[in-house]
Amino acid sequence: MKRLILFTLLLFLAVGIKAQLVGINTDDPKSTLHIAESSITDPTGKDGLLAPRVTNFPATDPLNAGNLIFLRKDATSSPSIATKPDGFYYWNGNEWVLMATRSINTNEYRTLYCAYGQGYLGADTDMGQRGVILGSLVYDASKEESDAVFSLADNVFTVGKGGTYLLSFVTSSRRYIYDSEGTPPQFTNLFGEVLINGASANPRIMAKGNTAGEKYSACHIVINTIVSLEKGDKLTAIVQLTDRGQYKNLGGGLFEYVPVTGGPPPSYGSNGVSSLTLTYLHK
């Protein structure tokens, strides 16, 4: 009896060790699961890995993240998934997410939301923070879900659906000459920032620009970044002239940058149309 128990234990131990690496069509697996092809240069129609094919998402959520299925809709599919494209979906722990493949319907990436306007809030003589005027909103609402409503009011751009977006912000600022013609032109540094719900994002969505030491000078501020937004998030944009200075001629072709803190700040304002654009990428 003892010998039988010992033999059984050794058998299970051997199976456990062998189960660490599993090979299909190979006796020499190189990974936890190694599926070998019938031929590298001349594969057959049976080569490959076939995931479960379903016409509906499972009624019961998976217990673990990582489940993979292939959705192929037909007459038995639920109306709730009628607008979802066929393809591979994986369970991320909260929802089924479409995997990016070549067969994705390009309409998933169709939507651009562009808010634009001209000018900054406040007077051009104000050196401090100024709001960017966004007066118009353009997007194709006919291709959007019925409950996804994007809106623009009082320079506040409200997001209509949650997801991951490419956010692009462009503005151009112009610095004007001093009222006194005898005052030397100054270099100025400005920054532009997009705020979410009235506060800086983490990390901040911002970029800087610089005007030259000439009578009239302008600079562009451009931001392109990927952000995750929730439905109802409110976006605004601001600009601010942060510091200024002049270059002191030291002779011999040498110059020294000297910050300027006293005296009236240079006037600055908008130099054309500003735009805040969202490109929907995925959930």
C-alpha positions in Angstrom: 0.0 0.0 0.0 2.8 2.4 0.9 4.5 1.6 -2.5 1.2 2.4 -4.3 0.9 5.8 -2.5 4.5 6.7 -3.2 4.1 5.7 -6.9 0.9 7.9 -7.1 2.7 10.9 -5.6 5.6 10.5 -8.0 3.2 10.3 -10.9 1.4 13.6 -10.0 4.8 15.3 -9.4 6.0 14.3 -12.9 2.7 15.5 -14.5 3.0 18.8 -12.6 6.6 19.4 -13.8 5.7 18.5 -17.4 2.7 20.8 -17.3 4.8 23.9 -16.8 5.6 23.8 -20.5 2.9 22.6 -23.0 3.6 22.0 -26.6 1.2 21.4 -29.5 2.7 19.9 -32.6 6.1 20.0 -30.9 8.0 17.9 -28.4 10.2 20.8 -27.4 8.0 23.7 -26.1 9.7 27.0 -25.7 7.0 28.7 -23.6 4.1 28.0 -21.2 2.0 27.2 -24.3 3.8 26.6 -27.6 1.7 25.9 -30.7 3.9 24.9 -33.6 2.9 25.6 -37.2 2.5 22.8 -39.7 4.9 24.6 -42.0 6.6 28.0 -41.8 6.6 28.5 -45.6 3.5 26.5 -46.6 0.9 26.7 -43.7 -2.5 25.1 -44.0 -5.9 26.6 -43.3 -5.9 24.8 -40.0 -2.9 26.7 -38.7 -3.6 29.4 -36.2 -5.5 29.9 -32.9 -9.3 29.9 -32.9 -10.9 32.0 -30.1 -14.5 31.4 -29.0 -16.9 32.8 -31.5 -20.1 34.3 -30.1 -23.1 36.3 -31.3 -23.7 38.0 -27.9 -21.6 39.0 -24.9 -21.8 36.6 -22.0 -24.8 37.2 -19.7 -22.5 36.7 -16.7 -19.3 38.8 -16.5 -16.0 36.9 -16.4 -14.4 36.4 -13.1 -11.0 37.5 -14.3 -9.7 40.2 -16.7 -8.1 38.9 -19.9 -10.9 36.8 -21.4 -10.8 36.9 -25.2 -13.8 36.3 -27.6 -14.6 37.0 -31.2 -18.0 38.7 -31.7 -19.8 37.9 -34.9 -23.3 39.3 -34.9 -26.3 37.6 -36.6 -30.1 37.6 -36.2 -29.8 36.2 -32.6 -27.7 39.1 -31.4 -29.0 41.4 -28.7 -30.2 44.9 -29.9 -27.7 46.3 -27.3 -24.8 45.3 -29.4 -26.3 46.1 -32.8 -23.9 49.1 -33.3 -20.8 47.3 -32.1 -18.5 46.1 -34.9 -17.6 42.4 -35.3 -14.1 41.6 -34.0 -12.0 40.5 -31.1 -13.0 41.7 -27.6 -11.3 41.3 -24.3 -12.7 41.7 -20.8 -10.7 44.4 -18.9 -12.4 43.7 -15.6 -15.2 46.1 -16.1 -16.4 45.9 -19.8 -15.8 44.2 -23.1 -13.2 46.3 -25.1 -12.8 46.0 -28.9 -9.2 45.2 -29.9 -7.6 47.4 -32.5 -7.3 45.4 -35.8 -7.1 46.2 -39.5 -10.8 45.1 -39.8 -12.1 47.8 -37.4 -14.8 50.0 -38.9 -13.1 53.4 -39.5 -16.3 55.0 -38.2 -15.0 54.2 -34.7 -12.4 56.9 -35.2 -14.5 59.2 -37.2 -15.4 61.9 -34.8 -13.7 65.3 -34.5 -15.0 67.9 -32.1 -13.6 71.4 -32.8 -14.3 74.5 -30.6 -12.8 77.7 -31.9 -12.9 81.4 -31.5 -10.9 84.7 -31.8 -9.6 86.8 -29.0 -8.8 86.6 -25.3 -10.9 87.7 -22.3 -9.9 90.9 -20.6 -8.0 93.9 -21.8 -4.8 93.6 -23.9 -3.0 95.6 -21.3 -3.5 92.8 -18.7 -0.3 90.8 -18.2 -2.0 88.1 -16.0 -4.0 85.0 -16.9 -6.5 85.4 -19.6 -9.2 83.1 -20.9 -9.3 82.0 -24.5 -12.5 82.8 -26.3 -14.2 79.7 -27.8 -17.3 80.8 -29.6 -18.2 78.1 -32.1 -18.4 74.3 -32.0 -18.3 72.0 -35.0 -18.9 68.2 -35.1 -21.2 65.8 -37.0 -23.9 65.1 -34.4 -25.7 62.8 -36.8 -23.0 60.2 -36.5 -22.9 60.3 -32.7 -24.8 58.2 -30.2 -28.1 59.7 -29.2 -27.1 60.4 -25.6 -23.6 61.9 -26.5 -24.2 65.6 -26.7 -21.2 67.9 -26.9 -21.8 71.6 -26.1 -20.1 75.0 -25.9 -21.3 77.9 -23.8 -19.5 80.8 -22.2 -16.1 79.5 -23.5 -16.6 76.2 -21.8 -16.4 73.1 -23.9 -18.4 70.2 -22.4 -17.5 66.6 -23.3 -20.5 64.4 -24.5 -19.0 60.9 -23.9 -16.2 59.4 -22.0 -13.2 57.9 -23.7 -9.6 58.5 -24.8 -9.0 61.5 -27.0 -6.3 63.2 -28.9 -6.5 66.7 -27.6 -5.1 69.5 -29.8 -4.9 73.2 -28.8 -3.5 76.0 -30.9 -3.4 79.7 -30.1 -1.3 82.6 -31.4 -0.3 85.6 -29.1 0.9 89.0 -30.3 3.0 91.3 -28.1 2.6 95.0 -28.9 5.0 97.9 -28.6 5.1 100.0 -25.5 3.1 103.2 -25.4 6.4 105.0 -25.1 8.3 104.8 -28.3 11.5 105.3 -26.4 11.1 102.1 -24.4 13.2 99.2 -25.8 11.3 96.2 -27.0 11.3 93.2 -24.6 11.4 89.5 -25.0 8.4 87.8 -23.4 7.5 84.3 -22.4 4.0 83.0 -22.5 2.3 79.8 -21.8 -1.1 78.3 -22.8 -2.9 75.6 -20.8 -6.1 73.5 -21.1 -8.0 73.1 -17.9 -10.3 70.3 -17.0 -13.2 71.3 -14.8 -11.5 74.6 -14.0 -8.2 73.0 -12.7 -4.9 71.9 -14.1 -4.7 68.3 -15.2 -2.0 66.0 -13.8 0.3 66.2 -15.7 -0.5 69.7 -16.8 -1.8 70.1 -20.4 0.4 73.1 -21.4 3.0 74.5 -23.7 5.1 77.7 -23.9 5.9 80.3 -26.5 8.3 83.3 -26.8 8.1 86.6 -28.6 11.2 88.2 -29.9 12.7 91.6 -28.9 11.1 93.5 -31.7 8.5 96.2 -31.9 5.8 93.8 -32.9 6.2 90.1 -32.4 4.0 87.0 -32.2 4.3 83.3 -31.3 2.3 80.2 -31.6 1.5 77.9 -28.7 0.6 74.3 -29.8 -0.4 71.4 -27.6 -1.0 67.8 -28.8 -1.5 65.1 -26.2 -3.6 62.0 -25.3 -6.1 62.5 -22.5 -8.8 60.4 -20.8 -12.0 62.3 -20.3 -15.3 61.6 -18.7 -18.8 62.5 -19.9 -19.6 66.0 -18.6 -16.0 67.1 -18.2 -15.6 70.8 -18.9 -12.7 72.1 -20.9 -11.4 75.7 -20.9 -8.2 77.3 -22.2 -6.0 80.1 -20.8 -2.9 82.0 -21.7 -0.6 84.0 -19.5 2.5 86.2 -20.0 4.8 84.9 -17.4 8.1 86.9 -17.6 9.9 89.4 -19.8 13.4 90.7 -20.3 16.0 92.4 -22.5 19.4 91.5 -23.9 22.2 93.8 -22.7 25.0 94.3 -25.1 28.3 93.5 -23.4 30.4 94.2 -26.5 32.5 91.9 -28.6 29.4 90.2 -29.9 28.3 89.1 -26.4 24.9 89.7 -24.9 23.4 89.1 -21.5 19.7 88.4 -20.8 18.4 90.7 -18.1 15.0 90.0 -16.6 12.7 93.1 -16.4 10.4 93.4 -13.4 9.7 97.1 -13.2 7.7 99.4 -15.3 4.5 98.7 -17.2 4.2 95.3 -18.7 3.9 95.0 -22.5 0.5 94.7 -24.0 -0.4 91.3 -25.6 -3.4 89.8 -27.1 -4.8 87.2 -29.5 -3.2 87.1 -33.0 -5.9 85.1 -34.9 -8.2 82.1 -34.3 -7.6 79.7 -31.4 -8.9 76.2 -31.5 -9.4 73.3 -29.1 -10.0 70.0 -30.9 -10.8 66.5 -29.6 -10.4 63.4 -31.7 -12.1 60.4 -30.3 -9.8 57.3 -30.2 -11.5 54.6 -28.1 -13.3 54.0 -24.8 
